[in-house]
Amino acid sequence: MLSFLHNSDVKQNECVIIPQTCASCTYVNMSITYKNTTLINNVGLEDMGGGLWTYSFCNTGSLGRYDVQGSGDLEGTATGFDVLYFNVTPSGQPISLGFYFLIFILSIGLIILGFYIQDNWVVVLGGFAMIFLGLFLLFYGIDGFKDEIYTWGSGIIILMLGAYFSVRGSWEALS
């Protein structure tokens, strides 16, 4: 089996160097797929010498998991390596659910505080925080995972709640 070194998290729209080691190979080819769509198919890696083969992949505009699979002629025999992957995230770092939870709790806390102290502008501020979170979910998804049902729906609901509290707080402050 060929060994594969990978970077598990890659920043969106930046290139990633995909290395593969095989000292006895005369060729190493690979394919990269994203959500069952083949982005590159059976492309040869560049021999860097000393058994190191590399490929520079720059088509990382979409967030999520990219699967890498390929083969080489290990000691003269065509041998495949495991399907491996790397994740593309907005920052190149894994985004934990704690970030979303913290922003959501802070925005709800501001809305409750605003109602408690009867200050409508604090409610508006909490609504804006929810709008920010909703937009972030729509654009980037959760943990680099973006789909049309769960993250899109959650983003729309949070965005609408934020808009409701912002408009309501503004209306009451101006009345």
Buried (B, 14 or more C-beta within 10 A) or exposed (E): EBEBEBEEBBBBEEEBEBBBBBEEBEEBBBBBBBEEEEBBEEBEBEBEEEBBBBBEBEBBEBBBEBBBBBBBBBEEEEBBBEEBBBBBBBEBEEBEEEEBEEBBEBBBEBBEBBBEEEBBEBBBBBBBBBBBBBBBBBEBBBBBBBEEEEBBEBBEEBBEBBBEBBEBBBEEBEE
